[in-house]
Amino acid sequence: MAGTPTTTETPPKARNQYVVLGAVLIAMMLASLDNLILGTAMPTIVGDLGGMAHLSWVVTAYTLATAVSTPVWGKLGDMYGRKGVFLTSIVIFLIGSMLAGVSQDMTQLIVFRAVQGLGGGGLMVGAFALIASLFPPSEQGKYQGMISAVMGLTMIGGPLIGGFITDNLSWRWCFYVNLPLGALALVMVATVLHLPKHRSEARIDYMGVVLLGTAITSLVLATTWGGNEYAWDSATIIGLGVLAVAAGAAFLFVERRAAEPVLPLGLFRNRNFTLVTLIGFLLGVMMFGAMTFLPLFQQAVQGASATNAGILMMPVFLSMILINAFAGPFITRTGRYKPIIIVGSVLVTVGVLLLAQMDTGTSRPMSMVFMAFLGAGMGCLMQTTMIVTMQSVELKDIGVASSTATLSRTIGGSIGVAVAGALFTGRIQDVMADHGYAGSSENAQLDSAALAKLPDAMRNVYEQAVAAGTHQVFLMATALGVLAFAATWFIKQVPLKDPAERATEQPPADREPALELV
C-alpha cells in the first residue's frame, strides 16, 4: 500500500523485555484505574466545585475523548513508530491529570478530563501493540495472566483506593496519583525500548479521522444521554442516531479510497479478525452491563452498602485472574487458543444465565458463585481474543488492530449500558405500576440506606422490581452470549508467529470470506 513504512521493528534484548513489560502494565493500570478511582470521589468533587447538573460530563468527557482518539493513536503508531506515539499518549495523559487536579470549577474539570481522555485513548492501544510487536506469541500466553491480574486488581482496588484518597488526602490526589506512576512508565520506555525510527510518506487520513470521530461521538452521546438527559424518542437522540449512521456511511466510502486509511477495511476480510472483533463487541456489552447492574442488585435487593457491593464483586475479578493462571500457560505450551475462546464463551453464557435467575431470595454466597462463572469466562476471552486479533494482521497493522479491538469493546459497553438501562428501568416501572406505585421509578438508583427509610410494603415491591429488572438485563446478556458462543466455532486455529516472521511474510492467506466449522 502506498506510503506504508518498510522498516521493521526489532524486539529489544531479552534482558530489557521485562522492563518494557513493566512499563506497559503500568500504562494499562493507569488507563483502567482512572474512572474506577474517581467514582467514589464524585460526591466530594461536587461538594467542592459545585455543578451537580454537569456531573455526568466528568465521565462522559473522558469516555468520549478516549473512544474518538483510540483509532487515531493506533494508526499513528503504525505510521510513525510505536515508541514515540506511546510516549506522547503518556505525556498527554499526565498533563490532563495534572490540570484536572488543579481544576477550580466543574467546567475546567470537564475540559481537562477530555484532555486526559485523549491521552488515555493511546495508553491501552499502545500497550497491546508493543506487546504484540516485541514478544513472541509463544510467550504471550504467559503474559496474558499478568495482564489479567493487573486489570482485575485495578477493578477490585480502584474504588477502595479512591475512597481512601478522598477520605484521607483530597479528591485532587485521585488525579495526582497518576503522575509518579506515569512518569515511571515514561522513563522506563524512553530509556530501555529502542526501536528504529521510521516515518510514513503518506498523508494522514484527516477526512477519515473526522468522519469516524463524528460517528463515534454521536453514538456515544446518544447512548449516554438516551433515557437519562433526553427521552429515547426525542429529537436530540434521533438526530444523533441519524448523524452517527450518516457519518459511518461516509466514513466507509472515504476509507475505500484513502491512500493510508485510518481503519483499513481490508482487515475485515480476515475471518479471525472479524470474528474476534464481533466477540469483543459482545463481551463489552455483557461486561459493562454486568458491572453496572450487579452492584445495583446487591445494594437494593441484598442490602449491601456501596463499599460492600464493590467487595462483593471480587468473585468476578478473582476468577478472571485465576483462570488466566491456567489459560495463559496452556496457550504457551500448546499454541492453541481456540479451545480457550470456546470455553470462555460457554462460561460467560452460563454465568449470565445463572445471574438471570437471581431474585429476592437469592443469597449473597449463591450470587457470588454465579459471578465467578462470569469472571472466569471474561478471563478466558479478554486477553485471548486480543492475541488472535494481533495474529490476524501484518506487523505494520498492529496498531490499527489493537485500536479496533479496544474500540469495539468500548462501543459495545456504551451501547450495552444504554440498552440494559432501558430494559432495567422499563421493567421497574412496570412492576411498580402493577403494585400501585406508578411514578415511583425515579427510585431506581436508591442505595440501601435510602431504601431502609421506605415503608415496608413499598420497599418489598421495589426489591421485586429491581430483581425483575436485573433478570431482563441478564436475559439479554444470555442471548448475546449464545451469539458469541456460535461465533467462536468459526474461528480458525492458525499457528502463532513471532514478530520477526510476520515482518517478512506476505499478507495472510486466510482471507476467504466464507465461514466454516474447523
C-alpha positions as CSV (number, residue, x, y, z in Angstrom):
1,M,0.0,0.0,0.0
2,A,1.3,3.4,-0.9
3,G,3.2,5.2,1.9
4,T,3.5,2.1,4.1
5,P,6.8,2.2,6.0
6,T,9.0,-0.7,5.2
7,T,11.3,-0.5,8.3
8,T,10.5,-3.3,10.7
9,E,10.7,-3.1,14.5
10,T,13.2,-5.5,16.1
11,P,12.5,-6.8,19.6
12,P,14.8,-5.4,22.3
13,K,17.3,-7.6,24.1
14,A,15.7,-10.1,26.3
15,R,17.0,-8.5,29.5
16,N,15.1,-5.4,28.7
17,Q,11.8,-7.0,27.8
18,Y,10.7,-7.3,31.4
19,V,11.4,-3.6,32.0
20,V,9.3,-2.7,28.9
21,L,6.6,-5.1,30.1
22,G,6.5,-3.4,33.5
23,A,6.1,0.0,31.8
24,V,3.3,-1.4,29.6
25,L,1.5,-2.9,32.6
26,I,1.7,0.5,34.4
27,A,0.2,2.2,31.4
28,M,-2.6,-0.4,31.3
29,M,-3.2,0.2,35.0
30,L,-3.5,3.9,34.6
31,A,-5.9,3.5,31.7
32,S,-8.2,1.2,33.6
33,L,-7.9,2.7,37.1
34,D,-8.8,6.3,36.4
35,N,-12.6,6.1,36.2
36,L,-12.7,3.5,39.0
37,I,-10.8,5.7,41.4
38,L,-12.8,8.8,40.5
39,G,-16.2,7.1,41.0
40,T,-16.0,7.1,44.8
41,A,-14.8,10.7,44.8
42,M,-17.6,12.2,42.8
43,P,-19.8,13.3,45.7
44,T,-16.9,15.1,47.3
45,I,-16.0,16.8,44.0
46,V,-19.5,18.1,43.6
47,G,-19.5,19.4,47.1
48,D,-16.2,21.3,46.4
49,L,-16.7,22.5,42.9
50,G,-20.5,22.6,42.5
51,G,-22.0,22.0,39.1
52,M,-24.2,19.0,40.0
53,A,-26.1,19.3,36.8
54,H,-22.9,18.7,34.8
55,L,-21.6,15.8,36.9
56,S,-22.1,13.2,34.3
57,W,-19.9,15.1,31.9
58,V,-16.9,14.4,34.1
59,V,-17.1,10.7,33.0
60,T,-18.6,11.4,29.6
61,A,-15.9,13.8,28.5
62,Y,-13.2,11.2,29.3
63,T,-15.0,8.3,27.7
64,L,-15.8,10.3,24.6
65,A,-12.2,11.6,24.1
66,T,-10.9,8.1,24.7
67,A,-13.2,6.5,22.2
68,V,-12.6,9.1,19.5
69,S,-8.8,9.1,19.9
70,T,-8.4,5.3,20.1
71,P,-8.3,4.5,16.3
72,V,-6.2,7.6,15.7
73,W,-3.5,6.5,18.2
74,G,-3.4,3.1,16.6
75,K,-2.9,4.4,13.1
76,L,-0.3,7.0,14.2
77,G,1.7,4.2,15.8
78,D,1.7,2.2,12.6
79,M,2.7,5.2,10.5
80,Y,5.3,7.0,12.7
81,G,6.6,4.4,15.2
82,R,5.0,2.9,18.2
83,K,7.5,4.1,20.8
84,G,7.2,7.8,20.1
85,V,3.4,7.7,19.8
86,F,3.1,5.7,23.0
87,L,5.3,8.2,24.9
88,T,3.2,11.0,23.5
89,S,0.0,9.5,24.8
90,I,1.5,9.1,28.3
91,V,2.6,12.7,28.3
92,I,-0.8,14.0,27.2
93,F,-2.5,11.8,29.9
94,L,-0.2,13.1,32.6
95,I,-0.8,16.8,31.5
96,G,-4.6,16.2,31.6
97,S,-4.2,14.5,35.1
98,M,-2.2,17.4,36.5
99,L,-4.6,20.0,35.1
100,A,-7.7,18.1,36.3
101,G,-6.2,18.0,39.8
102,V,-5.9,21.9,39.9
103,S,-9.4,22.5,38.5
104,Q,-11.2,25.4,40.2
105,D,-14.7,24.7,38.8
106,M,-16.7,22.0,37.1
107,T,-16.2,23.4,33.6
108,Q,-12.4,23.3,34.0
109,L,-12.6,19.7,35.3
110,I,-14.7,18.6,32.3
111,V,-12.3,20.2,29.8
112,F,-9.2,18.7,31.5
113,R,-10.8,15.3,31.7
114,A,-11.2,15.4,27.9
115,V,-7.5,16.2,27.6
116,Q,-6.8,13.3,29.9
117,G,-9.1,11.0,27.8
118,L,-7.2,12.0,24.6
119,G,-4.0,10.6,26.2
120,G,-5.8,7.7,27.7
121,G,-7.0,6.5,24.3
122,G,-3.4,5.8,23.4
123,L,-2.4,4.0,26.6
124,M,-4.2,0.7,26.2
125,V,-3.8,0.7,22.4
126,G,0.0,1.4,22.6
127,A,0.4,-1.2,25.3
128,F,-1.2,-4.0,23.4
129,A,0.6,-3.0,20.2
130,L,4.0,-3.1,21.9
131,I,3.4,-6.5,23.5
132,A,2.3,-7.9,20.1
133,S,5.3,-6.4,18.3
134,L,8.0,-7.2,20.8
135,F,7.1,-10.5,22.4
136,P,6.9,-13.9,20.7
137,P,3.3,-15.3,20.6
138,S,4.6,-18.4,22.3
139,E,5.3,-16.2,25.3
140,Q,2.2,-14.0,25.1
141,G,0.0,-16.6,26.9
142,K,2.4,-16.3,29.9
143,Y,1.9,-12.5,29.9
144,Q,-1.8,-12.9,29.5
145,G,-2.1,-13.9,33.1
146,M,-0.1,-10.9,34.2
147,I,-2.2,-8.5,32.2
148,S,-5.4,-10.0,33.6
149,A,-4.0,-9.8,37.1
150,V,-3.4,-6.1,36.7
151,M,-6.8,-5.5,35.2
152,G,-8.5,-7.5,37.9
153,L,-6.6,-5.8,40.7
154,T,-7.4,-2.4,39.4
155,M,-11.1,-3.3,39.2
156,I,-11.0,-4.5,42.8
157,G,-8.7,-1.8,44.2
158,G,-9.9,1.2,42.3
159,P,-13.0,2.1,44.3
160,L,-11.2,1.3,47.6
161,I,-8.2,3.4,46.6
162,G,-10.5,6.3,45.5
163,G,-12.3,6.1,48.8
164,F,-9.1,6.1,50.8
165,I,-7.6,9.0,48.9
166,T,-10.8,11.1,49.2
167,D,-11.2,10.4,52.9
168,N,-7.5,10.9,53.9
169,L,-6.0,13.3,51.4
170,S,-8.1,15.2,48.8
171,W,-10.1,14.3,45.8
172,R,-7.4,16.1,43.8
173,W,-5.0,13.3,44.6
174,C,-7.2,11.0,42.5
175,F,-5.5,12.7,39.6
176,Y,-2.1,13.5,41.1
177,V,-1.6,9.8,41.8
178,N,-1.2,9.2,38.1
179,L,1.8,11.5,37.9
180,P,4.5,9.4,39.6
181,L,3.3,6.2,38.0
182,G,3.1,7.7,34.6
183,A,6.5,9.3,34.9
184,L,8.0,6.0,35.9
185,A,6.5,4.3,32.8
186,L,7.7,7.2,30.7
187,V,11.3,6.9,31.8
188,M,11.3,3.1,31.5
189,V,10.0,3.1,27.9
190,A,12.2,6.1,26.9
191,T,15.4,4.7,28.2
192,V,15.1,0.9,27.6
193,L,13.0,0.5,24.5
194,H,15.0,1.1,21.4
195,L,13.2,0.8,18.0
196,P,14.3,2.0,14.6
197,K,12.7,5.4,13.7
198,H,10.6,5.5,10.6
199,R,8.1,7.8,9.1
200,S,5.5,7.2,6.5
201,E,5.4,9.4,3.5
202,A,1.6,9.1,3.2
203,R,-0.7,11.9,4.4
204,I,-2.8,11.4,7.5
205,D,-6.3,10.4,6.6
206,Y,-7.9,13.6,8.1
207,M,-11.3,13.1,6.4
208,G,-11.4,9.6,7.8
209,V,-10.5,10.8,11.3
210,V,-13.2,13.5,11.2
211,L,-15.9,11.2,10.0
212,L,-15.0,8.3,12.3
213,G,-14.8,10.8,15.2
214,T,-18.2,12.2,14.3
215,A,-19.8,8.8,14.1
216,I,-18.3,7.7,17.5
217,T,-19.2,10.9,19.2
218,S,-22.8,10.8,18.0
219,L,-23.1,7.2,19.0
220,V,-21.6,7.6,22.5
221,L,-23.6,10.7,23.2
222,A,-26.9,9.1,22.0
223,T,-26.3,6.0,24.2
224,T,-25.2,8.1,27.2
225,W,-28.0,10.7,27.0
226,G,-30.8,8.4,25.9
227,G,-33.2,7.7,28.7
228,N,-31.2,10.0,31.1
229,E,-30.8,13.5,29.8
230,Y,-33.3,13.1,26.9
231,A,-36.1,10.6,26.1
232,W,-35.1,8.0,23.5
233,D,-37.7,9.3,21.1
234,S,-36.6,12.9,21.5
235,A,-35.4,14.9,18.5
236,T,-31.9,15.2,20.1
237,I,-31.4,11.4,20.4
238,I,-32.9,10.6,17.0
239,G,-30.8,13.3,15.4
240,L,-27.6,11.9,17.0
241,G,-28.6,8.4,15.7
242,V,-29.1,9.8,12.2
243,L,-25.8,11.6,12.3
244,A,-24.0,8.5,13.5
245,V,-25.3,6.4,10.6
246,A,-24.6,9.1,8.0
247,A,-21.1,9.7,9.3
248,G,-20.5,6.0,9.4
249,A,-21.6,5.5,5.8
250,A,-19.5,8.4,4.7
251,F,-16.5,7.0,6.6
252,L,-16.8,3.7,4.8
253,F,-16.9,5.5,1.4
254,V,-13.9,7.6,2.2
255,E,-11.8,4.7,3.6
256,R,-12.2,2.7,0.4
257,R,-10.4,5.4,-1.5
258,A,-7.8,6.7,1.1
259,A,-4.1,6.0,0.4
260,E,-3.5,5.3,4.1
261,P,-6.9,4.8,5.7
262,V,-7.2,5.3,9.5
263,L,-9.0,1.9,9.5
264,P,-8.1,-0.3,6.6
265,L,-11.3,-2.1,5.7
266,G,-9.3,-4.9,4.1
267,L,-8.5,-6.2,7.6
268,F,-12.1,-7.4,7.9
269,R,-11.5,-9.8,5.0
270,N,-9.6,-11.9,7.5
271,R,-12.1,-14.2,9.1
272,N,-10.5,-14.4,12.5
273,F,-10.1,-10.6,12.8
274,T,-13.7,-10.0,12.0
275,L,-15.0,-12.7,14.4
276,V,-12.9,-11.7,17.4
277,T,-13.9,-8.1,16.8
278,L,-17.5,-9.2,17.0
279,I,-16.9,-11.2,20.1
280,G,-15.1,-8.3,21.7
281,F,-18.1,-6.1,21.0
282,L,-20.5,-8.6,22.5
283,L,-18.2,-9.1,25.5
284,G,-18.2,-5.3,26.0
285,V,-22.0,-5.3,26.1
286,M,-22.1,-8.1,28.6
287,M,-19.2,-7.0,30.8
288,F,-20.2,-3.3,31.2
289,G,-23.8,-4.3,31.7
290,A,-22.9,-6.7,34.5
291,M,-20.5,-4.2,36.1
292,T,-23.3,-1.6,36.1
293,F,-26.3,-3.6,37.3
294,L,-24.8,-6.2,39.6
295,P,-23.9,-3.6,42.3
296,L,-27.5,-2.1,42.0
297,F,-29.0,-5.6,42.7
298,Q,-26.6,-6.1,45.6
299,Q,-27.5,-2.8,47.2
300,A,-31.2,-2.7,46.5
301,V,-32.1,-6.4,47.0
302,Q,-29.4,-7.9,49.1
303,G,-28.9,-4.8,51.3
304,A,-25.2,-4.2,50.7
305,S,-23.6,-0.8,51.1
306,A,-21.8,0.8,48.2
307,T,-18.4,-0.2,49.6
308,N,-19.6,-3.8,50.3
309,A,-21.1,-4.0,46.9
310,G,-17.7,-3.3,45.4
311,I,-16.1,-6.0,47.7
312,L,-18.9,-8.5,46.7
313,M,-17.8,-8.1,43.1
314,M,-14.5,-9.7,43.9
315,P,-15.5,-13.2,42.6
316,V,-15.7,-11.7,39.1
317,F,-12.2,-10.4,39.3
318,L,-10.6,-13.2,41.2
319,S,-11.9,-15.9,39.0
320,M,-10.8,-13.8,36.0
321,I,-7.2,-13.8,37.4
322,L,-7.2,-17.4,38.4
323,I,-8.5,-18.7,35.1
324,N,-5.6,-17.0,33.3
325,A,-3.1,-18.8,35.5
326,F,-4.2,-21.9,33.5
327,A,-5.3,-20.4,30.2
328,G,-2.0,-18.5,29.6
329,P,0.3,-21.4,30.1
330,F,-2.0,-23.6,28.0
331,I,-1.6,-21.3,25.1
332,T,2.1,-21.0,25.7
333,R,2.5,-24.8,25.9
334,T,0.3,-25.9,23.0
335,G,-0.1,-22.8,20.8
336,R,-3.8,-23.4,20.7
337,Y,-6.1,-20.5,21.6
338,K,-9.4,-21.7,20.1
339,P,-10.3,-24.0,22.9
340,I,-9.8,-21.2,25.4
341,I,-12.1,-18.9,23.5
342,I,-14.8,-21.6,23.2
343,V,-14.6,-22.4,26.9
344,G,-14.7,-18.7,27.7
345,S,-17.9,-18.1,25.7
346,V,-19.5,-21.1,27.5
347,L,-18.6,-19.8,30.9
348,V,-19.7,-16.3,30.2
349,T,-23.1,-17.5,28.8
350,V,-23.6,-19.8,31.8
351,G,-22.7,-17.1,34.2
352,V,-25.1,-14.5,32.8
353,L,-27.8,-17.2,32.6
354,L,-27.4,-18.0,36.2
355,L,-27.4,-14.3,37.2
356,A,-30.7,-14.0,35.3
357,Q,-32.2,-16.4,37.8
358,M,-31.5,-14.2,40.8
359,D,-34.5,-13.0,42.8
360,T,-35.2,-11.5,46.2
361,G,-34.5,-14.9,47.8
362,T,-31.0,-15.3,46.3
363,S,-28.3,-15.4,48.9
364,R,-25.0,-13.5,48.6
365,P,-22.9,-16.6,48.5
366,M,-25.0,-18.1,45.7
367,S,-24.8,-14.9,43.7
368,M,-21.0,-14.9,44.2
369,V,-20.8,-18.4,42.7
370,F,-22.8,-17.1,39.7
371,M,-20.4,-14.2,39.3
372,A,-17.4,-16.5,39.4
373,F,-18.6,-18.2,36.2
374,L,-18.9,-14.8,34.6
375,G,-15.4,-13.7,35.7
376,A,-13.9,-17.0,34.5
377,G,-15.4,-16.6,31.1
378,M,-14.3,-12.9,30.9
379,G,-10.8,-14.0,31.8
380,C,-10.7,-16.6,29.0
381,L,-11.9,-14.1,26.4
382,M,-10.4,-10.7,27.2
383,Q,-6.7,-11.3,26.5
384,T,-7.1,-14.4,24.3
385,T,-9.2,-12.5,21.7
386,M,-6.6,-9.8,21.7
387,I,-3.9,-12.3,20.9
388,V,-6.0,-13.6,18.0
389,T,-6.5,-10.0,16.8
390,M,-2.8,-9.3,16.7
391,Q,-2.0,-12.6,15.0
392,S,-4.6,-11.9,12.3
393,V,-2.9,-8.9,10.8
394,E,0.5,-8.0,9.4
395,L,3.0,-6.4,11.7
396,K,2.5,-3.0,10.0
397,D,-1.2,-3.0,11.1
398,I,-0.7,-4.0,14.7
399,G,-1.6,-0.5,16.0
400,V,-4.8,-0.4,13.9
401,A,-5.7,-3.9,15.0
402,S,-5.2,-3.0,18.7
403,S,-7.3,0.1,18.4
404,T,-10.1,-1.7,16.6
405,A,-10.3,-4.3,19.3
406,T,-10.3,-1.7,22.1
407,L,-12.8,0.4,20.3
408,S,-15.2,-2.5,19.7
409,R,-15.3,-3.2,23.4
410,T,-15.8,0.5,24.3
411,I,-18.6,0.9,21.8
412,G,-20.1,-2.4,23.0
413,G,-20.0,-1.2,26.6
414,S,-21.6,2.1,25.7
415,I,-24.4,0.5,23.8
416,G,-24.8,-2.3,26.3
417,V,-25.2,0.0,29.3
418,A,-27.8,2.1,27.4
419,V,-29.9,-0.8,26.2
420,A,-29.6,-2.6,29.5
421,G,-30.5,0.6,31.3
422,A,-33.7,1.0,29.2
423,L,-34.7,-2.6,29.9
424,F,-33.9,-2.3,33.6
425,T,-35.8,1.0,34.1
426,G,-38.8,-0.1,32.0
427,R,-39.2,-3.3,34.0
428,I,-39.0,-1.4,37.3
429,Q,-41.7,1.0,36.1
430,D,-43.9,-1.9,35.1
431,V,-43.6,-3.8,38.3
432,M,-44.1,-0.7,40.5
433,A,-47.1,0.3,38.5
434,D,-48.6,-3.2,38.8
435,H,-48.5,-2.9,42.6
436,G,-49.9,0.6,42.6
437,Y,-46.7,2.6,42.8
438,A,-46.8,4.2,39.4
439,G,-44.5,7.2,39.2
440,S,-42.0,5.8,41.8
441,S,-39.5,4.6,39.2
442,E,-37.2,7.5,40.0
443,N,-36.1,5.5,43.0
444,A,-34.4,3.1,40.6
445,Q,-31.0,4.1,42.0
446,L,-31.7,4.2,45.7
447,D,-28.9,2.8,47.9
448,S,-29.5,0.5,50.9
449,A,-29.6,3.4,53.4
450,A,-32.3,5.3,51.4
451,L,-34.3,2.1,50.9
452,A,-34.4,1.4,54.6
453,K,-36.4,4.7,55.0
454,L,-39.2,3.5,52.7
455,P,-42.4,1.9,54.0
456,D,-42.0,-1.9,54.3
457,A,-44.6,-2.6,51.6
458,M,-43.1,-0.2,49.1
459,R,-39.6,-1.5,49.9
460,N,-40.6,-5.1,49.2
461,V,-42.2,-4.2,45.9
462,Y,-39.2,-2.1,44.9
463,E,-36.8,-5.1,45.7
464,Q,-39.0,-7.3,43.5
465,A,-38.9,-4.6,40.8
466,V,-35.1,-4.4,40.8
467,A,-34.8,-8.2,40.7
468,A,-37.1,-8.3,37.7
469,G,-35.1,-5.5,36.0
470,T,-31.9,-7.4,36.6
471,H,-33.5,-10.5,35.2
472,Q,-34.3,-8.7,32.0
473,V,-30.7,-7.3,31.7
474,F,-29.1,-10.7,32.1
475,L,-31.6,-12.4,29.8
476,M,-30.4,-10.0,27.1
477,A,-26.8,-10.8,28.0
478,T,-27.6,-14.5,27.7
479,A,-28.8,-14.1,24.2
480,L,-25.6,-12.2,23.3
481,G,-23.5,-14.9,25.0
482,V,-25.1,-17.6,22.8
483,L,-24.3,-15.5,19.7
484,A,-20.7,-15.1,20.9
485,F,-20.5,-18.9,21.5
486,A,-21.7,-19.6,18.0
487,A,-19.1,-17.2,16.6
488,T,-16.2,-18.9,18.4
489,W,-16.8,-22.1,16.4
490,F,-15.9,-20.3,13.2
491,I,-12.5,-19.1,14.4
492,K,-9.7,-20.8,12.6
493,Q,-6.8,-22.1,14.6
494,V,-3.6,-20.9,12.9
495,P,0.0,-21.2,14.1
496,L,1.2,-18.4,16.3
497,K,4.0,-16.5,14.6
498,D,6.9,-14.4,16.1
499,P,7.2,-10.7,15.1
500,A,10.3,-11.4,13.1
501,E,8.5,-14.0,11.0
502,R,5.4,-11.7,10.5
503,A,7.6,-8.8,9.5
504,T,8.8,-10.6,6.3
505,E,5.7,-12.6,5.5
506,Q,3.2,-11.9,2.7
507,P,-0.3,-10.8,3.6
508,P,-2.1,-13.7,5.4
509,A,-3.7,-16.3,3.1
510,D,-6.7,-16.6,5.4
511,R,-8.7,-14.0,3.5
512,E,-11.6,-16.1,2.5
513,P,-15.0,-14.5,3.4
514,A,-16.8,-17.8,3.7
515,L,-17.3,-19.3,7.2
516,E,-16.8,-22.9,8.0
517,L,-16.6,-25.1,11.1
518,V,-13.0,-26.0,11.8
